[in-house]
Amino acid sequence: MQDALLPTSMPMCQGPPGPPSSLLRRGTPLLLACLLLAAPPLMGQEQGDLPEARRGVFIGSGESGLAIGHVPRVTGVRVNWADRELDRVRGVNLTLWRPADVVGGRVDGAALGLMPAAGDLRGLGLGLLAVFGEEELRGVHVGGIASVSGGSLRGVSLGGLAAVGGDELRGFSAGGLAVVGASGFDGAALGGLAFISGGHARGFGAAGLAAISEGPMEGAHGAGLVTIAAGGMRGAQAAGLLAFSAQQMHGIQAGGLAVLGDVGMKGVQAGGLAVVSGGALVGLQAGGLAVVTGGPMRGVQAAGLATVAGQRMDGIQLGGLAVVGGDLVRGLQFAGGKVEAATRLEGISLAGGLVEARDLHGVSIAIGRVDADRMVGVSGAALNSFGVQTGLAVGLVNWSDELRGLQVGILNRVGNNPHPFRYLPVANARF
C-alpha cells in the first residue's frame, strides 16, 4: 500500500509499558481495533490529505493496483465518477458519468462506462451513450449513440447514430445515421443515411441516402439516392438516382436516373435516363434516353433516344432516334431516325430516316434519305442526294451534281452528263 496511505504514528493506540510477551498478549486485540478505526480515513482520503495529482483511493504498489476516484496514472483497474486530467491508464478504466472537463491522457486497454473518454484511447471502448477520443480512437469502439474522435478513428467503430472522425477514418465504421471522416477514409463504412468523407474515400462505402467524398473515391461505393465525388471516381460506384464526379470517372458507375462526369469517363457507365460527360467518353456507356459528351466518344455507346458527341466518334454507336457526332464519326452507327456527322462520316451508317454529312466514306443506308456534299462508297435510300458521288447509289431517286460511278433507281440524275443523259430511268453512269 502506498506510503501516503500509511499512518506515521498512532498515539491513541499506545498501550501501557510492560514486557514484550505481555505486550503482545495484551496489545494484539488493541492493535486490530486501532487498524479498523484507522482504516476508513486511510483508505478514503479525498480532501486535503493527498496532493492534487491524486485525490482518490488507491490500493496497490507503485502505479499498479486498484484506483477509485481521481487517480491520474494507474496500471490495473481504475473506477471514477467523472474523468478529468487523466495521465495514463493501462488496464480497465470505468467511468460512471460523463467527463467533467477535458480528459486528456491515454488509456491502453478497456474504457467502459456511460461516456468513456480520453485524449488517446487504444483498445476497447464501450459506452452506453458514447465513446470519445479527443485525439485518437484506435481499436474496437462501440457507443450507444456515437463513437467520436477529435482526430483519427482507426479499427472498428460503431455508433447507434454516428461514427465520426475529426481527422481520418481507417478500418470498419458504421453508424445508424452517418459515418463521417473529416479528412479521409480508408476501409469499409456503413451509414444508415449518409457516408461522408472530407478527403479521399478508399475501400467500401454504403449509405441509405448519400455517399459523398470531397476527394477521390476509389473502390466500391453505393447509396440509395446519390453517390458524389468531387475528386474523381475509380472502381465501382452506384446510386439510386445520381452518380456524379467532378473529375475523371474510371471503372463501373451506375445511376437510376443518370451518371454525370464533368471531366470524362472511362469504363462502363449506365444511367436509367442519361449518361453525360463533359470530357472524353471511352468504353461502354448506356442511357435510357441519352448518352452525351462534349468531348470525343470511343467504344460502344447506346441510348433510347440519342447518342451525341461534341467531337469525334469512334466505334459502335446506337440511338433510338439519333446518333450525332462532331468533325469525324467512324465505325458503325445506327439510329431509328438520323445519323449525322458535322464533317466526315466513315464506316457503316444505318438510319431509319436520314444519314447526313459533308463527306461520306463507306456504306450508308437509310429508309429516307442519304445526303452529302461528297460520297465515296455505297449508298442506299429512297433519295440519295450528293454534290459529288464516287461509287454506287441505289434508291428510288438518285441525284448527283457530279458522278464517277453508277446510279440505280427509278430516276437517276447526273449533273455532269450531257443533256440527253442527265436524267435517266433505271440506271445512270459516268466514269
TORBAZA-73703 format. One line per field, with one value per residue (C-alpha): residue number from 1; residue in three letters; chain; x, y, z. Coordinates in steps of 0.5 Angstrom, whole numbers, plus 500, padded with zeros to 3 digits. Last residue first. Example, Ala and Ser with C-alpha at 12.3 -4.5 7.8 and 13.67 -1.06 7.14 Angstrom:
pos = c(2/1)
code = c(ser/ala)
unit = c(A/A)
xx = c(527/525)
yy = c(498/491)
zz = c(514/516)
***
This chain:
pos = c(431/430/429/428/427/426/425/424/423/422/421/420/419/418/417/416/415/414/413/412/411/410/409/408/407/406/405/404/403/402/401/400/399/398/397/396/395/394/393/392/391/390/389/388/387/386/385/384/383/382/381/380/379/378/377/376/375/374/373/372/371/370/369/368/367/366/365/364/363/362/361/360/359/358/357/356/355/354/353/352/351/350/349/348/347/346/345/344/343/342/341/340/339/338/337/336/335/334/333/332/331/330/329/328/327/326/325/324/323/322/321/320/319/318/317/316/315/314/313/312/311/310/309/308/307/306/305/304/303/302/301/300/299/298/297/296/295/294/293/292/291/290/289/288/287/286/285/284/283/282/281/280/279/278/277/276/275/274/273/272/271/270/269/268/267/266/265/264/263/262/261/260/259/258/257/256/255/254/253/252/251/250/249/248/247/246/245/244/243/242/241/240/239/238/237/236/235/234/233/232/231/230/229/228/227/226/225/224/223/222/221/220/219/218/217/216/215/214/213/212/211/210/209/208/207/206/205/204/203/202/201/200/199/198/197/196/195/194/193/192/191/190/189/188/187/186/185/184/183/182/181/180/179/178/177/176/175/174/173/172/171/170/169/168/167/166/165/164/163/162/161/160/159/158/157/156/155/154/153/152/151/150/149/148/147/146/145/144/143/142/141/140/139/138/137/136/135/134/133/132/131/130/129/128/127/126/125/124/123/122/121/120/119/118/117/116/115/114/113/112/111/110/109/108/107/106/105/104/103/102/101/100/99/98/97/96/95/94/93/92/91/90/89/88/87/86/85/84/83/82/81/80/79/78/77/76/75/74/73/72/71/70/69/68/67/66/65/64/63/62/61/60/59/58/57/56/55/54/53/52/51/50/49/48/47/46/45/44/43/42/41/40/39/38/37/36/35/34/33/32/31/30/29/28/27/26/25/24/23/22/21/20/19/18/17/16/15/14/13/12/11/10/9/8/7/6/5/4/3/2/1)
code = c(phe/arg/ala/asn/ala/val/pro/leu/tyr/arg/phe/pro/his/pro/asn/asn/gly/val/arg/asn/leu/ile/gly/val/gln/leu/gly/arg/leu/glu/asp/ser/trp/asn/val/leu/gly/val/ala/leu/gly/thr/gln/val/gly/phe/ser/asn/leu/ala/ala/gly/ser/val/gly/val/met/arg/asp/ala/asp/val/arg/gly/ile/ala/ile/ser/val/gly/his/leu/asp/arg/ala/glu/val/leu/gly/gly/ala/leu/ser/ile/gly/glu/leu/arg/thr/ala/ala/glu/val/lys/gly/gly/ala/phe/gln/leu/gly/arg/val/leu/asp/gly/gly/val/val/ala/leu/gly/gly/leu/gln/ile/gly/asp/met/arg/gln/gly/ala/val/thr/ala/leu/gly/ala/ala/gln/val/gly/arg/met/pro/gly/gly/thr/val/val/ala/leu/gly/gly/ala/gln/leu/gly/val/leu/ala/gly/gly/ser/val/val/ala/leu/gly/gly/ala/gln/val/gly/lys/met/gly/val/asp/gly/leu/val/ala/leu/gly/gly/ala/gln/ile/gly/his/met/gln/gln/ala/ser/phe/ala/leu/leu/gly/ala/ala/gln/ala/gly/arg/met/gly/gly/ala/ala/ile/thr/val/leu/gly/ala/gly/his/ala/gly/glu/met/pro/gly/glu/ser/ile/ala/ala/leu/gly/ala/ala/gly/phe/gly/arg/ala/his/gly/gly/ser/ile/phe/ala/leu/gly/gly/leu/ala/ala/gly/asp/phe/gly/ser/ala/gly/val/val/ala/leu/gly/gly/ala/ser/phe/gly/arg/leu/glu/asp/gly/gly/val/ala/ala/leu/gly/gly/leu/ser/val/gly/arg/leu/ser/gly/gly/ser/val/ser/ala/ile/gly/gly/val/his/val/gly/arg/leu/glu/glu/glu/gly/phe/val/ala/leu/leu/gly/leu/gly/leu/gly/arg/leu/asp/gly/ala/ala/pro/met/leu/gly/leu/ala/ala/gly/asp/val/arg/gly/gly/val/val/asp/ala/pro/arg/trp/leu/thr/leu/asn/val/gly/arg/val/arg/asp/leu/glu/arg/asp/ala/trp/asn/val/arg/val/gly/thr/val/arg/pro/val/his/gly/ile/ala/leu/gly/ser/glu/gly/ser/gly/ile/phe/val/gly/arg/arg/ala/glu/pro/leu/asp/gly/gln/glu/gln/gly/met/leu/pro/pro/ala/ala/leu/leu/leu/cys/ala/leu/leu/leu/pro/thr/gly/arg/arg/leu/leu/ser/ser/pro/pro/gly/pro/pro/gly/gln/cys/met/pro/met/ser/thr/pro/leu/leu/ala/asp/gln/met)
unit = c(A/A/A/A/A/A/A/A/A/A/A/A/A/A/A/A/A/A/A/A/A/A/A/A/A/A/A/A/A/A/A/A/A/A/A/A/A/A/A/A/A/A/A/A/A/A/A/A/A/A/A/A/A/A/A/A/A/A/A/A/A/A/A/A/A/A/A/A/A/A/A/A/A/A/A/A/A/A/A/A/A/A/A/A/A/A/A/A/A/A/A/A/A/A/A/A/A/A/A/A/A/A/A/A/A/A/A/A/A/A/A/A/A/A/A/A/A/A/A/A/A/A/A/A/A/A/A/A/A/A/A/A/A/A/A/A/A/A/A/A/A/A/A/A/A/A/A/A/A/A/A/A/A/A/A/A/A/A/A/A/A/A/A/A/A/A/A/A/A/A/A/A/A/A/A/A/A/A/A/A/A/A/A/A/A/A/A/A/A/A/A/A/A/A/A/A/A/A/A/A/A/A/A/A/A/A/A/A/A/A/A/A/A/A/A/A/A/A/A/A/A/A/A/A/A/A/A/A/A/A/A/A/A/A/A/A/A/A/A/A/A/A/A/A/A/A/A/A/A/A/A/A/A/A/A/A/A/A/A/A/A/A/A/A/A/A/A/A/A/A/A/A/A/A/A/A/A/A/A/A/A/A/A/A/A/A/A/A/A/A/A/A/A/A/A/A/A/A/A/A/A/A/A/A/A/A/A/A/A/A/A/A/A/A/A/A/A/A/A/A/A/A/A/A/A/A/A/A/A/A/A/A/A/A/A/A/A/A/A/A/A/A/A/A/A/A/A/A/A/A/A/A/A/A/A/A/A/A/A/A/A/A/A/A/A/A/A/A/A/A/A/A/A/A/A/A/A/A/A/A/A/A/A/A/A/A/A/A/A/A/A/A/A/A/A/A/A/A/A/A/A/A/A/A/A/A/A/A/A/A/A/A/A/A/A/A/A/A/A/A/A/A/A/A/A/A/A/A/A/A/A)
xx = c(466/459/453/446/441/433/431/435/436/443/444/441/444/451/453/456/449/448/440/437/430/427/434/441/446/454/461/464/458/458/452/448/441/439/431/428/435/442/448/455/462/464/459/460/455/450/443/441/433/429/436/442/449/456/463/465/460/461/457/453/445/443/435/429/430/437/444/451/457/464/466/461/464/459/455/448/444/437/431/431/439/445/452/458/465/467/463/466/464/459/457/450/446/438/432/432/439/445/453/459/466/468/465/469/468/463/458/450/447/439/432/433/441/447/454/460/467/470/466/470/468/461/459/451/448/440/433/434/441/448/455/461/468/470/467/470/469/462/459/452/449/441/434/435/443/449/456/462/469/471/467/472/470/464/460/453/450/442/436/437/444/450/457/463/470/473/469/471/472/465/462/455/451/444/437/438/445/451/459/464/471/474/471/475/473/467/464/457/453/445/439/439/447/452/460/465/473/475/472/474/476/469/466/458/454/447/440/440/448/454/461/466/474/476/473/478/477/471/467/460/456/448/441/442/449/455/462/468/475/478/475/479/478/472/469/461/457/450/443/444/452/456/464/469/477/481/477/479/480/473/471/464/459/452/445/445/453/458/466/471/478/481/478/481/481/475/473/465/462/454/447/448/455/460/468/473/480/482/479/484/483/477/475/467/464/456/449/450/458/462/470/474/482/484/481/485/486/480/477/470/466/458/452/452/460/464/472/477/484/487/484/488/486/481/473/468/461/457/462/468/475/479/486/491/488/492/492/487/480/478/473/468/467/460/459/460/467/471/478/481/488/494/491/495/495/488/486/479/474/467/465/472/474/481/483/491/496/494/496/491/488/481/477/478/484/486/493/500/502/507/504/497/490/489/483/482/485/492/495/492/497/493/491/487/480/480/482/478/483/487/481/477/482/484/479/480/487/486/482/487/492/488/487/494/497/495/498/504/505/506/511/515/515/511/509/502/499/499/493/492/499/498/504/506/500/500/496/502/507/502/500)
yy = c(514/516/512/512/507/505/512/517/524/528/523/528/534/531/528/533/534/526/525/518/517/510/507/505/510/508/511/518/523/530/534/528/526/519/517/511/508/505/509/506/510/517/522/529/534/528/527/519/519/513/510/506/509/505/508/515/521/528/534/529/527/520/520/516/509/510/506/509/504/507/515/520/527/533/529/526/520/521/517/510/510/506/508/504/506/514/520/527/534/535/528/525/519/520/517/510/510/506/508/503/506/513/520/526/533/532/527/525/519/520/517/510/511/507/508/503/505/512/519/526/532/534/527/525/519/520/517/510/511/506/507/503/505/512/519/525/531/535/528/525/519/519/517/510/511/506/507/502/505/512/518/524/531/534/527/525/519/519/516/510/511/506/507/502/504/511/518/525/532/534/527/525/518/519/517/510/511/507/507/502/504/510/517/524/530/533/526/525/518/520/517/510/511/506/507/501/503/510/516/523/529/532/525/524/518/520/517/510/510/506/505/500/502/509/516/522/528/531/525/524/517/519/516/509/509/505/505/500/502/509/515/521/528/531/524/523/516/518/516/509/509/503/504/500/502/508/515/522/529/530/522/522/516/517/515/509/509/504/504/499/501/507/514/521/527/529/522/521/514/516/514/508/508/503/504/498/500/507/514/520/526/529/522/520/514/515/514/507/508/502/502/497/499/506/512/519/526/528/520/520/513/515/514/507/507/501/503/497/498/505/511/518/524/520/519/514/516/512/507/503/504/498/497/503/509/516/523/528/529/536/537/533/527/524/519/512/512/505/505/498/496/501/508/514/522/524/531/530/523/523/518/514/507/505/498/496/500/507/515/520/518/522/517/509/506/499/496/498/505/504/499/497/500/507/512/518/525/524/530/535/532/528/530/535/532/525/520/514/509/512/515/509/504/508/505/498/499/501/495/490/494/493/486/485/489/485/478/482/487/481/478/484/486/492/499/501/501/506/506/514/516/512/515/515/513/509/512/516/510/507/500)
zz = c(269/269/270/270/272/272/269/266/267/265/259/254/257/257/264/269/273/274/275/276/277/278/281/280/280/278/279/278/279/279/281/284/285/286/286/288/291/290/289/288/288/287/288/288/291/293/294/295/296/298/301/299/299/297/297/297/298/298/299/303/304/305/305/308/309/310/308/308/307/307/306/307/307/309/313/313/314/315/317/319/319/318/318/316/316/316/317/316/318/323/323/323/324/324/326/328/329/328/327/326/325/325/326/325/326/331/332/332/333/333/335/338/338/337/337/335/335/334/335/334/338/341/342/342/343/342/344/348/348/346/347/345/344/343/344/344/348/350/352/351/352/352/354/358/358/356/356/354/354/353/354/353/357/360/361/361/362/362/364/367/367/366/366/364/363/362/363/363/366/369/370/371/371/371/373/377/377/375/375/373/372/372/372/372/376/379/379/380/381/381/383/386/386/384/384/382/382/381/382/381/386/388/389/389/390/391/393/396/396/394/394/392/391/390/391/390/395/397/398/399/400/400/402/405/405/403/403/401/400/399/400/400/403/407/407/408/409/410/412/415/414/413/412/410/410/408/410/409/413/416/416/418/418/419/421/425/424/422/421/419/419/418/419/418/422/426/426/427/428/428/431/434/434/432/431/429/428/427/428/427/431/435/435/436/437/438/441/444/443/441/440/438/437/436/438/437/439/444/444/446/447/447/451/454/452/451/448/447/446/445/447/446/450/454/454/457/456/461/462/460/457/456/455/454/456/455/457/456/460/458/463/468/463/463/469/471/468/469/466/465/464/463/465/463/465/466/467/468/469/472/477/477/477/475/475/473/472/474/473/474/481/481/484/486/484/484/483/480/480/486/490/491/493/491/494/491/490/487/483/488/493/499/506/504/501/498/504/504/505/511/514/514/516/523/527/524/525/532/534/531/535/542/540/540/545/551/549/545/551/556/552/551/558/560/558/558/551/545/541/541/540/533/529/521/519/512/506/503/504/498/500)
***
